[in-house]
Amino acid sequence: EVQLVESGGGLVQPGGSLRLSCAASGFPFRSYAMSWVRQAPGKGLEWVSVIDSGGGSTSYVDSVKGRFTISRANARNTLYLQMNSLKPEDTAVYYCAKVKRPYSDPHGLEDYDYWGQGTQVTVSS
């Protein structure tokens, strides 16, 4: 059974940092690209970042470029999102998501088949 379990969310002041983790199990983690997706209050899902299966290629939505860093530890089946210089508009539930097909690049939210339960990030003074 595929499981994705996020952790690391919380309340942080503007300008602060958080590191999210996603523990994966039930599938060959090292074979799949992984992403972080967020949902702000009252809004739809927003793709944030993707990392390929080997960790050598990453991409980000423009609003987080230069502030967020996605990474993975394949030996530990864990995905990370380091978030620096946080802004109130980063407030959202953050989900990790698994791409449907191994060694493939996602092109939309329909390309993901498993999602975690989410972790809340609140940026407020």
Secondary structure, DSSP 8 states (H G I E B T S, - for coil): --EEEEE--EEE-TT--EEEEEEEESS-GGGS-EEEEEE-TTS-EEEEEEE-TTS--EEE-GGGTTTEEEEEEGGGTEEEEEE-S--GGG-EEEEEEEESSTT----SGGGEEEE---EEEEE--
